[in-house]
Amino acid sequence: MKICMVDLAQSNNLVGSTLGRLVGMKIRELCNAPAVALSFERASMVDATFMREAVVRTVMVFIPGTAVVVTGLDNPDHRDNLLHPCLQLERPITVMKGRSFECLGPALSPPLAKAVELVLARKSLTSVELANALQCSVQAASTNLKNLHNKGYINRVRRGAVTGGEEYVYEPFGAHLKWESRHQA
């Protein structure tokens, strides 16, 4: 589901914590999908307090139940205004631009940063694939991926393994979004 923030706010100027809280409540009322894209297309102004209340705090409520990704952040100032509350609240947010993904949030150790980079670049990664890429044990790779999932950097999906049984596959949030638009005018 894709939610247009400008339509929800009924304004191209997305500023202030009051408007951010109001839009955040509307998002929670609308959202019943396993994945949501919060679109900032057509936004003229977006400040950090709006981002904190409408996006970061909303994601904190949804994760791990709903995968949330932010789209339409073409303005570098808008992106930076999302980064600040991500750092302040220690909650990463996935941003999708075209077909690529970026995680905004607290700095990670080099091995964890590399794991996130690989998941975002490949769109899907298992513990075995990460272990091969980083030349580490499968147990270490599995622990790193699980920790990244628990911190909100990547999504975890249980799938049938080729060898039988089940395995976890790690993906960027929003990797399988269905682009059904929903907004409230």
C-alpha positions as CSV (number, residue, x, y, z in Angstrom):
1,M,0.0,0.0,0.0
2,K,1.3,3.5,-0.9
3,I,0.2,6.4,1.3
4,C,0.7,9.9,0.0
5,M,1.8,12.2,2.9
6,V,0.8,15.4,1.1
7,D,-2.8,14.1,0.6
8,L,-3.0,12.9,4.3
9,A,-1.8,16.3,5.6
10,Q,-3.8,18.2,3.0
11,S,-0.8,20.4,2.5
12,N,2.5,20.5,0.5
13,N,4.2,21.9,3.6
14,L,4.8,19.1,6.0
15,V,6.1,20.9,9.1
16,G,5.7,20.7,12.8
17,S,5.2,18.1,15.4
18,T,1.4,18.7,15.7
19,L,0.8,18.0,12.0
20,G,3.3,15.1,12.2
21,R,1.3,13.5,15.1
22,L,-2.0,14.0,13.2
23,V,-0.6,12.4,10.0
24,G,0.9,9.6,12.1
25,M,-2.5,8.8,13.6
26,K,-4.1,8.8,10.2
27,I,-1.4,6.4,8.9
28,R,-2.0,4.0,11.8
29,E,-5.8,4.1,11.1
30,L,-5.4,3.5,7.4
31,C,-2.7,0.8,7.6
32,N,-3.8,-2.8,7.6
33,A,-1.2,-4.0,5.0
34,P,1.9,-6.0,5.7
35,A,4.0,-3.4,3.8
36,V,3.5,0.3,3.4
37,A,5.2,3.0,1.4
38,L,5.0,6.5,2.8
39,S,5.4,8.8,-0.2
40,F,6.7,12.4,0.0
41,E,6.0,13.1,-3.7
42,R,4.8,16.7,-4.2
43,A,6.0,17.9,-0.7
44,S,7.5,21.4,-0.9
45,M,8.7,21.6,2.7
46,V,9.4,18.8,5.2
47,D,11.0,19.5,8.6
48,A,12.6,17.1,11.1
49,T,9.8,17.5,13.7
50,F,7.2,16.3,11.1
51,M,9.5,13.4,10.1
52,R,10.0,12.4,13.8
53,E,6.3,12.3,14.6
54,A,4.8,11.1,11.2
55,V,7.4,8.7,10.1
56,V,9.9,7.5,12.8
57,R,7.4,7.2,15.6
58,T,4.9,5.5,13.3
59,V,7.6,3.0,12.2
60,M,8.4,2.3,15.8
61,V,4.8,1.3,16.4
62,F,4.6,-0.9,13.2
63,I,7.9,-2.8,13.2
64,P,8.1,-5.8,13.1
65,G,4.4,-6.3,12.1
66,T,4.5,-4.0,9.1
67,A,7.3,-3.2,6.7
68,V,7.5,0.5,6.1
69,V,9.6,2.2,3.4
70,V,9.8,5.9,2.6
71,T,9.7,7.1,-1.1
72,G,9.8,10.4,-2.9
73,L,12.6,11.9,-0.9
74,D,14.3,13.5,-3.9
75,N,15.2,16.7,-2.0
76,P,18.4,16.2,-0.1
77,D,17.2,18.5,2.7
78,H,14.1,16.3,3.2
79,R,16.3,13.2,3.4
80,D,18.5,15.0,6.0
81,N,15.4,16.0,7.9
82,L,14.5,12.3,8.1
83,L,18.0,11.3,9.1
84,H,18.1,13.5,12.2
85,P,15.1,11.9,14.0
86,C,16.4,8.4,13.0
87,L,19.6,9.2,14.8
88,Q,17.8,10.9,17.7
89,L,15.4,8.0,18.3
90,E,17.9,5.3,17.3
91,R,15.4,3.9,14.7
92,P,16.5,3.1,11.2
93,I,14.2,3.9,8.2
94,T,14.5,2.4,4.8
95,V,14.3,4.8,1.9
96,M,13.5,3.6,-1.6
97,K,14.7,5.6,-4.6
98,G,13.9,4.0,-7.9
99,R,14.9,0.4,-7.5
100,S,17.5,1.0,-4.9
101,F,17.3,1.1,-1.1
102,E,19.1,3.1,1.6
103,C,18.9,2.7,5.4
104,L,19.1,5.9,7.4
105,G,19.9,5.5,11.0
106,P,22.5,5.0,13.7
107,A,26.0,4.0,12.5
108,L,26.8,0.3,12.5
109,S,30.0,-1.6,13.0
110,P,31.8,-2.5,9.7
111,P,30.6,-6.1,9.5
112,L,27.0,-5.1,10.2
113,A,27.2,-2.2,7.8
114,K,28.5,-4.6,5.1
115,A,25.7,-7.0,5.8
116,V,23.0,-4.2,5.4
117,E,24.8,-3.1,2.2
118,L,24.6,-6.6,0.8
119,V,20.9,-7.1,1.7
120,L,20.0,-3.7,0.1
121,A,22.0,-4.3,-3.0
122,R,20.9,-7.9,-3.6
123,K,17.3,-7.4,-2.4
124,S,17.4,-10.8,-0.7
125,L,20.1,-12.6,1.3
126,T,20.3,-15.8,3.5
127,S,22.8,-16.5,6.3
128,V,24.7,-18.9,4.0
129,E,25.1,-16.3,1.3
130,L,26.2,-13.6,3.8
131,A,28.7,-16.1,5.3
132,N,30.2,-16.8,1.8
133,A,30.3,-13.1,1.0
134,L,32.0,-12.0,4.2
135,Q,34.0,-15.2,4.7
136,C,32.7,-15.9,8.1
137,S,30.8,-18.7,9.8
138,V,27.1,-19.3,9.0
139,Q,26.4,-18.9,12.7
140,A,28.1,-15.4,12.8
141,A,26.2,-14.4,9.6
142,S,22.9,-15.6,11.0
143,T,23.5,-13.7,14.3
144,N,24.4,-10.5,12.5
145,L,21.3,-10.7,10.2
146,K,19.0,-11.5,13.1
147,N,20.4,-8.5,15.1
148,L,19.9,-6.2,12.1
149,H,16.3,-7.4,11.8
150,N,15.7,-6.9,15.5
151,K,17.1,-3.3,15.3
152,G,14.8,-2.5,12.3
153,Y,17.4,-2.3,9.5
154,I,16.1,-5.2,7.4
155,N,13.1,-7.4,7.1
156,R,13.1,-11.2,7.8
157,V,10.8,-13.6,5.9
158,R,10.5,-17.3,6.6
159,R,10.6,-19.4,3.4
160,G,11.0,-23.0,2.3
161,A,14.6,-24.0,1.9
162,V,15.9,-25.7,-1.2
163,T,17.2,-28.6,1.0
164,G,13.8,-28.9,2.7
165,G,12.6,-27.3,5.9
166,E,12.5,-23.6,6.3
167,E,15.1,-20.8,6.4
168,Y,15.0,-17.0,6.9
169,V,15.6,-14.7,4.0
170,Y,16.5,-11.1,4.8
171,E,15.3,-8.3,2.5
172,P,15.0,-4.5,2.5
173,F,11.7,-3.3,4.0
174,G,9.4,-2.7,1.1
175,A,11.0,-5.2,-1.3
176,H,7.7,-6.6,-2.2
177,L,5.4,-3.6,-1.9
178,K,2.2,-3.7,-3.9
179,W,1.7,-0.1,-5.1
180,E,-2.0,0.3,-4.3
181,S,-2.4,4.0,-3.4
182,R,-4.4,4.9,-0.4
183,H,-4.8,8.3,1.1
184,Q,-7.4,10.5,2.7
185,A,-8.3,13.8,1.2
